[in-house]
Amino acid sequence: MTTQETKVRAPFTVKGWHVAAAVVAFFAIVIAVNTVFLVQAYKTHPGQVAAKPYETGLIYNAELERQRVQAALGWRAGAEARGRDLEVLLVDREGAPLAGLAVSALLQRPATEQGRAEFKLSEIAPGRYSAPVGLSGVWDARIEATDARGQRLIAERRLTWP
C-alpha cells in the first residue's frame, strides 16, 4: 500500500523583516506623496510676489515717505463726479480752500487700463477745481495737486458718472 503524504503548511507568522518592510513602504509612500505636493506647490506659486522684489520694496518705502510728508502737510481732497465733469475740492489743515494750485487727474477703469485719460483741472472758485471729462461708468481717479513751492498732494478716489 502506498501512503499518500500530505504536506501541511506551517501557519503564517509575522517575522521581523515583514515589519521592517511595512514600515519602510509606509514612509516611502508618505515621502513620495509629500514630494509630489511640494513640487506642485512650488510650480504654482514659487513664493515670489514681485518680479523685482528689492526695487518694489524701495518704491514702497518711497511711497510711505511721501504719505508721511503729505500727512504732515495736512492738505485734504474731496472729489465728485458732477454731471459730465470732475470736481475737486482742496483744503488745508484748518479747512481753508487751497487756491492757485496746479491740479491734474488721471482716470482709468478699475479692472483695465483701457480708456486711460489724463486731465488738467482749472480753478473755478477758491480751492475748487474742475475739468470736463465726458465719461460714464466707474473710474479710479488719481488726483495730483502741486503748489508754487513744490508741495504736493496725491489723492485717489473711485468715482461713478451716470
Secondary structure, DSSP 8 states (H G I E B T S, - for coil): ---------------HHHHHHHHHHHHHHHHHHHHHHHHHHHHH--S--SSSHHHHHHHHHHHHHHHHHHHHHT-EEEEEEETTEEEEEEE-TTS-B--S-EEEEEEE-SS-STT-EEEEEEEEETTEEEEE----EEEEEEEEEE-TT--EEEEEEEEEE-
